[in-house]
Amino acid sequence: MIQSVRSVFENEGIRKRIIATLLLVLVYKFLSVIPVPGVNTDGLSAIIDGQKGLSFFSALMGGGLQNFSIILMGLSPYINAVITIQLMGVIVPKIGDMQKQWEAGQKKLTRITRWLTLPLAFLQSYGMIILLNTLAGGTIIDTSDLRIVLMAMTIVTTGTMFLMWLGEIMTEYGIGNGISVIITAWVLAGVPGVIGGHLWAGDYPLFAGLLVATLAIIYVIIKFTEGNRRIPIVYTKTGREEKSYFPIRVNQAGMIPIIFAVSLVTFPSIIGELLARSSGETAGRIGSILQEYFSLANPSWAFIIIYFLLVLGFSFFYVSITFDTDKVAENIQKRGGYVPGIRPGSETSEYFSRVSAHLNFFGGSFLALIAVLPYIMGKFMGQSIDFIISGAGLIIIVAVILDILRKVDSEMKMFDYSKFKK
């Protein structure tokens, strides 16, 4: 292992990319501790302690909730823009055609997503500022002064746009997808605090059990993420049969369904908190119901089931958009290939759809189970419990690290090949 690490750093190109990634992560962490000017952050600690959903959402979006930082919303507006574009691809034919195109179409969609992120960030910044201020009893920011509110909105929006740009720079000059790396860095940043909390409280047996469980879950997630079904393909265009395989991953959607589901499942408890504080009797009753059933600190079975179904549903939705079975079948047919026992063309496409749906059912169910497992454990143990890293965070971290390792391995092979050519 030491030799492998040494060989990686001997490659100048990979070394520069790793250093660039680490430096950009440091820039991101520096931004997360810079508070918005004119904001009283003393009331935030009570909100964070009382609103697990808001804190959990902020952690998975890479935001700076703890300090009301200039990147308060993290990448949430960008994620929302991506979700919106994906949904519009089903409704708007022009965007759907772009999604089916290769590099040219993806560039156009990236540009549209960037422009859509800007108004979403500005609107969401107002909602986030009013939300936090209301939860803190109006002690964080003076919302009666429009100039102060507009200044805070502009700064927070600029922070999100800069963070999106930082992620793109990291993708270009670093290792892995920059947006994913930023989210991973924020999730990992909370690990020392969790470990310190257990050790400081003297919960050594509980900490040891959670550590073993976390490592076991990581192992299972790695095996699951790397698992795939290889569909045999026979090519006859060269005059003789050549056998190959078309792999379809069990976890086709990766970490995307988790992020999509978290974006939705955390809001009912936050809205419930706001309604519960209102003077209206009906609103207060609705707020109490939302708090009772959608609290992340003590989630109900309804919350667990909805969270599970959201992850599973988003898995099917995302794969249906990104995996074009018609195009795959067409490309195989053009190259003179076929699946043994399946007619080329539409039957091959239907076969790939059935296999994909079958694998996606198990893959999406596994993702959903890992996401809700801590809550199920808490139900049976009678107390709120989680792994050293949350189930959703584990899936994100494993997916990002495996992607980075694959890219490093690819760079190493290119490096070795270039030396061989010389």
N, C-alpha and C positions, 0 to 999 in steps of 0.2 A: 504493500500500500504506500509506504514511504517513497519507494522508487517511482510509483505511478504519479504521486504528487510532484516529485522532483522533475519528472519528465514533462509534466504539464507546464511548470514554471520555466523550463528550459526553452519552451516555445515562445518566442518573443511576441508573436501576434496574440496568443491566448493570454500571456502575462499582462499585456497592455489592456486587453479587454476586461480582465478580472480587476485590475487596479482602477480602471475607469468606472466600473460598476460600483466598487466599494466607495470611491470618492463621491459619486453621485448619490449613493445611499446616505452618506454623511451629510451632504447638502440637504437632502430631504429631511433627515432627523433634525438638522439645525433649524429648518423652517417650522417644524412641528412644535418648537418651544418658543417661537416668537409670537407674543400675544397681539391681538388687534389693538391699536392705540385707543385710549379712552374707555377701556372696558374693565369693569371690576370682576376679577376672576375668583374672588374669595367664595362666592356662592356656588361655584361649580362642583366642589367636592361633594356636597350634599346631593346634588342632582345625579352625579355619577354613581354614588352609593345606592341611591334609591331607584335609578332607572337603568337596570341591567340591559334592557333592550337597546336603549340609546347607546350605551357604552359598547355593547357587542357589535352593533351596526357600525359605529365609528371605527372600531378595531379592524373589521373586515373591509372597510372602504379606504383605510389608510389615512384617516383624518386626524385632527389635533384637538379633540374635544377637551382634554384635560386642561389645556392652557388657553382655550378660546383662541387658538392660533390662527395665523393668516391662511393656513390650509385646513380650516375648521371642517369643511365638508369632505376633504380628501378627494377621492376619485368618484364619489357618488354621482355627481351630475354627468360625468363621462360614461359611467356604467348605465345610467338611465338613458343617455343618448344612444348607446349601443343597442339597448333593449328596444327602444323606439324604432330605430332603423331596421332591426330584425323583424319586428312586427309589421312595419310598413312594407317590407319585402313581400309579405303574403298578400297585402291589400293593393299596393301600388305596383302595377306591372313593370314600370320603368326601373324602379329600385330592385324588383325581383330579377330583372334581366342583368342588372349590374352585379348582383350577388352570384349569378351563374357564370359571369365572365372571370377571366383570370386576373393578371396583374393590373391591367388598365381599369377594370371595374372596381377592384379593391381600392385603388388609389382614389377614385371618385367617391366611393363610400366613406373612406377615411376623411376626405375633405368635408363631406356633408356632416359627418359625425362631429368634427371639430367645431363647425359653425353652429350646429345644434346644441353643443355643450355650453356655449356662451350664454344664450338666453335662459337655458335650464339652470345654469349655475347662479345667474342673477336672481331668478325667481326663488330658487331653493335657498339661497342665502338669506333672503327676507324671512322665509318660513322658519329656517333654523334659528335665526336671531330672535324672532318673536317667541318661538317654542322654548328656547333655553331661558329667555327673560321671564316668560310666564311661569315656567316650572320653578324658577328661583325667586318668584314673588316680586319681579321687577327690579331686582337689585344689581343686575349685570350691566345693563345699558339703558340709557335714558331714551326710550322710544318716542317720547313726546317731542324731541328735537329731531326734525326730519334730516337736518344736515349730518348729525351724528350717525343716524341709521343708514343714510345713503353712503357715507364714508365707509362704514363697516361692511356694507353690502359690496361696495366696489373692491375693497381690499380682499375680502373673502373670495369673491369671484375671480379676481386676478390670481389669487393663490391657487385656486383649482386649475385655472388655465396654465399657470406656470408648472404645476405638478404634472399635468397632462403632457406638456412639452418636455419636461424632464424625463418622463417615462419613454417618450419617443426617442430622445437623445440616447437614453440608456439602451434601448433596443438596437439602435444603429451602431453605437460605439462600445457597448458592453456585451455581457453574456446573458442570453435569454430575453424573454419579453419584459420590457422595462416596467409596464403597468403591473404585471404579476409580481415582479421582484419588489416593487414598492409595497404592495399589499402584504407580501410575505415578510418583509422587513418589519412592518408594523406589528404583525401577529407575533413574530419572534421577540420583539422588544418587550412584550408583556411577560415572557417566560421567567426571567430572573425575579420579577416581583411575585409571581405565583409560588416559585420555589422558596423564596425568602419568607413569604407569609406562612407557609407550612412549617418551615424550620423554626421561625420565630415563635410560633404558637406551640411548638413541641409536638406536633402531630406526626411523629416519625413513622409509626406503623401505617397510617393513612397515606402519607407521602410515598412510602416505599411501595405500597399497593398500587397507587395511581401511576407511579413511575413505570412499574412493570407492565401495567395495563396499557399505558401510552406507547411503550416500546413494542408491545405485542400488536397493538392496533396499527402502528406504523408499518410493521412487517407485513401484516395482512393487506394493508392498502397498497404497498409496493407490489406485492404479488398480483393483486387484483388489477392495478393500473397497467401493469406490463402484460397481462393476459390478453390473448386474442384468439380468434378462430381463423384458421388458414383455409380458404376456399380454393380447391385445386382448379387450375386453368391449364388448358392444353392449346398450344399454338401450332398451326399447320401451315402457315404462310410460306415458310422456307422450304416446303416440300417434305419435311420430316417432322414428326411430332416432338415438341419441346414442352416439358411440363414445368409449370411455375405455380405460385400461390398468390392469392389476393387476401391479405390479412385484414380482418375487421376487429377492432378492439372491443373488449367487453365494456370498458369505460370510454365510450366514444365522445362524450360531452366534456370530459375532464372536470375542472372545478367550476365551470360556468353556471350550471344549475344551482349550486350552492349560493353563489353570489346573487343570482337573480332572486332566489327564494328568500334570502335574508333581507333583500331590499323591500320585500312585501310583508314578511311575517313579523317584523319588529315594529311596524307602525301602529297596529291596533292598540298596543299597550301605551304608546306615547300619546295617541289621540285620547285614549281613555283617561290618562292622567289630566289632560287639559279639560276634558268634559267634566270630570269629577270635581274640578276646582270652580266650575261655573256656578252661577247662582240659580239657574233653572233646575227645577225638580226633575223633569224628563231627561235633560242632558246629564245631570248628575247620576241618574239611575243607569243610563246607557254607559257612562264612563265607568261606573262601578262594575258593570257586567264585563266590559272590555278588560279592565284591570284584573278581574277574577280569572278570566279564561285565557288571557294572552300574556300574562306576566312571565318573563323569563326567569325571575327569581324563584317562582313556584308555579311552573307551567301546568295547565290542566291537560287531560287526555285529548280534549278537543284541539288544543294548540299543537300537541305532538302529532296528531293525525293530520292536521292541515299542513304543518311543516313538512311531514313525510310526503304527502300528496303533491305539494308544490315542487319539491325537488324532483320527484318522479315525473311530474307533468312537464317541467322545464327541460328535463333530459330528453323526452320525446320531441318536444318542440324544437330544441336547438339542433338535434340530429336531423330532424326532418328538413331543416333549412340548409345545413352544411353538407349533408351527405346526399348528393344527387345520384340516385341509382340509375336513372336513365342515361346520364352522361357516362357513368362507369361502364354500363353495358354497351353503349355505343363505341367507346374507346377500345374495349376488348374485341368487339366485332370487327372494327377497322383494322386491327392488328392481326386478324385471322385467328382469334382465339375463341374458346367456348368452355363452358363449365360442363364436365361430363354428365350426360343424362338430362341436360337442360338445353332447349333450343335457343340459339342466339337471338338477340333483340329484346322484345317486350317480356318474354318469359324469363330471360336472364335478369332483367330489371326487377320483375316481381319476386324472383328468388332472392336477390340481394335485399329487397325490402323486407321480406319475411325473416331472413336471417338477422338483419339489422334490428328489427323490432324485437325479436326474441332475445338477442344479446342485450339490447337496450333496456328491456324489462328487468333483467337481472342486474345489469350495471346501474341503472337508475335506482333500483330498490336498494342496492348495496350502499350507494351514495347517501340515500335518504336515511338508511338505518344507522350509518355512522354519524350522521348529523344529529339524529334524535336520541342516540344511545345514552349520552350523559343524562338526558331528561328522564328516560325510562329507568335508568339506574337510580336516579334520585327519587323516583316514585316508589320503588320497591325498598329503598334504604331509609325512606322517611326524611331525607334532607337533601338540600341542593348540593350536587356534586358534579365535578367535571374532571377531565383528564388534565395533565400538566398543560396541554394545549387543547383547546376545544376541538370537538370532532370535525366541525367545518374547517377550522384552522389547519388541522392535520391533513385533510384532503388537499387544501390549497398548497401547503408547504411541500408535501410529497410530490404533487404534480409539477410544481415549479422547479424543484431540485432535480427531478428526473429529466425534465426538459433541458435544464442547464447541463447536466451530465451528458445527455445525448449530443448537444451542440459542441461541448468540449471534445467528446470522442470523435465527432465528425471533423473538427478542426485538426485534431491530432493525426487522423488518417490522411487528410490533405497535406499536412506538414511532412509526414513520412513519405508520401507519394512524391512530393516535390523534391525531397532529398534523393529518392530513388532515381528520378529522371535526370538529376545532375550527375 
